[in-house]
Amino acid sequence: MDFLTQYLAQIQQLCRKHNVSELFVFGSALGNSFNEGSDIDFIVDFSGISLEDYADNYFDLKFSLEELLKRDVDLLEKKLYGILI
């Protein structure tokens, strides 16, 4: 998690830009196995996004996070996986 802390302000800005109501990190980024080759796993929930704009918004957020963090990002939608968390 220390790795992500340095990017907190930029991540919050991306969340506002993309109408993110919740963003959770999980996986190796939270533990000792996180290294320079690790990807970062997020669960996201959006609010107020029309169906027509959803895909563009989702992929723009994913690619923006990858550019910011210089790592692969797995971005899972809470509505699809919410029953598991």
Summary of the structure (lengths in Angstrom):
residues: 85
radius of gyration: 12.7
end to end distance: 19.0
largest distance: 39.9
contacts: 210
relative contact order: 0.20
helix: 52%
strand: 22%
